Amino acid sequence: MKEIFISAIQAVCDFVYLYPLFMSFVWMIGALIFYFRLERNNKTLPELQEHPFFSVLVPCHNEQDQLSDTVAHLVELNYPNYEIILIDDGSTDDTAEHIHGFCKQHDRVRGVYLKQNQGKATALNAGCLVSKGDLLLTIDADALLDKECLKWMALQFIQNPRVGAITGNPRVLNRTTLLGKIQTGEYATIIGFIKRAQRILGKVLTVSGVVAAFRKEAVASVGFWDTDMITEDIDITWKLEKHFWDIRFEPRAICWILVPETINGLWKQRVRWAQGGVEVLKKHNDIIMNWKQRRLWLVYTEYACSILWVLAFWTLIILWFEQAVLNVPLPIRLMPPAPPLWSGSILAFVCLMQFALSLYIDSHYDKRIFRYLFWVIWYPFVYWMINAFAVVIAVPKALLKKKGTRAIWTSPDRGIETLQRLKEH
């Protein structure tokens, strides 16, 4: 029994160390293949022979202070055929009045008004049902879309009729605090890097909720957005891929976003992301026994392993605490869960190598991105701990959540500088 316990603890220790090391190499290799095959020599947009009609859906909840900047960018897009649909989801401020004013001011703008807060998925469904376009672009109400974004999205849809959705490239706009600077690097070195690698592996875990394009036919074929999923972007991605629609990542479809710059705001965001991921794993676990869905097995397994990694990490911390602080006798001596050890040094070096490669790739879209290499090295210490705590809270919330409970939303943290600017006005 003692030997079995020692072997199990050793296996957990190896998994906690080797899993992130292995995945870092997978992401680096996949992202570099994506870059050299699909990205490096394709930075100039070719002339489009056709311009399919886009409906830009902007779900809004209490967005009176942010919406004007978003609309100002949307009406200036370098694309001839599109409409803008602003959906007010039961706002308690003057968002509805602002939308009405934008409709009068711009011919492209239309408004949809929901009396009660019913959640982002419901707002997207409402906007989709009244849209005129065969293609949809969904963005958050505080996001600023690049002028060429629709052209890059349209190119992917035109080239392949099996493309059901395309995830864009979010870029951080507010970089005033340590958390903002770290997230600037995170979106380049983690989120964008992983999406490139996943695209090479064949399946993408999720489109970006802040900027994504969809073929309306594809969305309708899977029953639109489900209203009981806290992360509707992950869920719609899996629904589309289970129905064999292709999901692409388009790094040249850029959208500038605001990220949380307070611990409280970041915590709420990460718990929601973690809970949404677990909900999707729970909902779509039927793919494991379905041979037709075998191409999804890899991304499902990778995400499930990331959850298991957090649980293994906390298991080691609890056992070490019992041994070192409470003097509980264990048949194996556990090292304190803090670097630097030789294994931790290797992991830190590989992590830094991944950051440098990803920042090099993203420097083509943001010339100043390398200055955030210093800040992003704090990612493992700050974010791994926050995400690890978030998963522990999110797993029981997701597993115990009553099926069919509508997922409503509240206004997120949009950064210190943004809040100060709004207070001044």
Rosetta blueprint (number, residue, H / E / L):
1 M L
2 K H
3 E H
4 I H
5 F H
6 I H
7 S H
8 A H
9 I H
10 Q H
11 A H
12 V H
13 C H
14 D H
15 F H
16 V H
17 Y H
18 L H
19 Y H
20 P H
21 L H
22 F H
23 M H
24 S H
25 F H
26 V H
27 W H
28 M H
29 I H
30 G H
31 A H
32 L H
33 I H
34 F H
35 Y H
36 F H
37 R H
38 L H
39 E H
40 R L
41 N L
42 N L
43 K L
44 T L
45 L L
46 P L
47 E L
48 L L
49 Q L
50 E L
51 H L
52 P L
53 F L
54 F E
55 S E
56 V E
57 L E
58 V E
59 P E
60 C E
61 H L
62 N L
63 E L
64 Q L
65 D L
66 Q L
67 L H
68 S H
69 D H
70 T H
71 V H
72 A H
73 H H
74 L H
75 V L
76 E L
77 L L
78 N L
79 Y L
80 P L
81 N L
82 Y E
83 E E
84 I E
85 I E
86 L E
87 I E
88 D E
89 D E
90 G L
91 S L
92 T L
93 D L
94 D L
95 T H
96 A H
97 E H
98 H H
99 I H
100 H H
101 G H
102 F H
103 C H
104 K H
105 Q H
106 H L
107 D L
108 R L
109 V E
110 R E
111 G E
112 V E
113 Y E
114 L E
115 K L
116 Q L
117 N L
118 Q L
119 G L
120 K H
121 A H
122 T H
123 A H
124 L H
125 N H
126 A H
127 G H
128 C H
129 L H
130 V H
131 S L
132 K L
133 G L
134 D L
135 L E
136 L E
137 L E
138 T E
139 I E
140 D L
141 A L
142 D L
143 A L
144 L E
145 L E
146 D L
147 K L
148 E L
149 C H
150 L H
151 K H
152 W H
153 M H
154 A H
155 L H
156 Q H
157 F H
158 I H
159 Q H
160 N L
161 P L
162 R L
163 V E
164 G E
165 A E
166 I E
167 T E
168 G E
169 N E
170 P E
171 R E
172 V E
173 L L
174 N L
175 R L
176 T L
177 T L
178 L H
179 L H
180 G H
181 K H
182 I H
183 Q H
184 T H
185 G H
186 E H
187 Y H
188 A H
189 T H
190 I H
191 I H
192 G H
193 F H
194 I H
195 K H
196 R H
197 A H
198 Q H
199 R H
200 I H
201 L H
202 G L
203 K L
204 V L
205 L L
206 T L
207 V L
208 S L
209 G L
210 V L
211 V E
212 A E
213 A E
214 F E
215 R E
216 K H
217 E H
218 A H
219 V H
220 A H
221 S H
222 V L
223 G L
224 F L
225 W L
226 D L
227 T L
228 D L
229 M L
230 I L
231 T L
232 E H
233 D H
234 I H
235 D H
236 I H
237 T H
238 W H
239 K H
240 L H
241 E H
242 K H
243 H L
244 F L
245 W L
246 D E
247 I E
248 R E
249 F E
250 E E
251 P E
252 R E
253 A E
254 I E
255 C E
256 W E
257 I E
258 L L
259 V L
260 P L
261 E L
262 T L
263 I H
264 N H
265 G H
266 L H
267 W H
268 K H
269 Q H
270 R H
271 V H
272 R H
273 W H
274 A H
275 Q H
276 G H
277 G H
278 V H
279 E H
280 V H
281 L H
282 K H
283 K H
284 H L
285 N H
286 D H
287 I H
288 I H
289 M H
290 N L
291 W H
292 K H
293 Q H
294 R H
295 R H
296 L H
297 W H
298 L H
299 V H
300 Y H
301 T H
302 E H
303 Y H
304 A H
305 C H
306 S H
307 I H
308 L H
309 W H
310 V H
311 L H
312 A H
313 F H
314 W H
315 T H
316 L H
317 I H
318 I H
319 L H
320 W H
321 F H
322 E H
323 Q H
324 A H
325 V L
326 L L
327 N L
328 V L
329 P L
330 L L
331 P L
332 I L
333 R L
334 L L
335 M L
336 P L
337 P L
338 A L
339 P L
340 P L
341 L L
342 W H
343 S H
344 G H
345 S H
346 I H
347 L H
348 A H
349 F H
350 V H
351 C H
352 L H
353 M H
354 Q H
355 F H
356 A H
357 L H
358 S H
359 L H
360 Y H
361 I H
362 D H
363 S L
364 H L
365 Y L
366 D L
367 K L
368 R L
369 I H
370 F H
371 R H
372 Y H
373 L H
374 F H
375 W H
376 V H
377 I L
378 W L
379 Y H
380 P H
381 F H
382 V H
383 Y H
384 W H
385 M H
386 I H
387 N H
388 A H
389 F H
390 A H
391 V H
392 V H
393 I H
394 A H
395 V H
396 P H
397 K H
398 A H
399 L H
400 L H
401 K L
402 K L
403 K L
404 G L
405 T L
406 R L
407 A L
408 I L
409 W L
410 T L
411 S L
412 P L
413 D L
414 R L
415 G L
416 I H
417 E H
418 T H
419 L H
420 Q H
421 R H
422 L H
423 K H
424 E H
425 H L
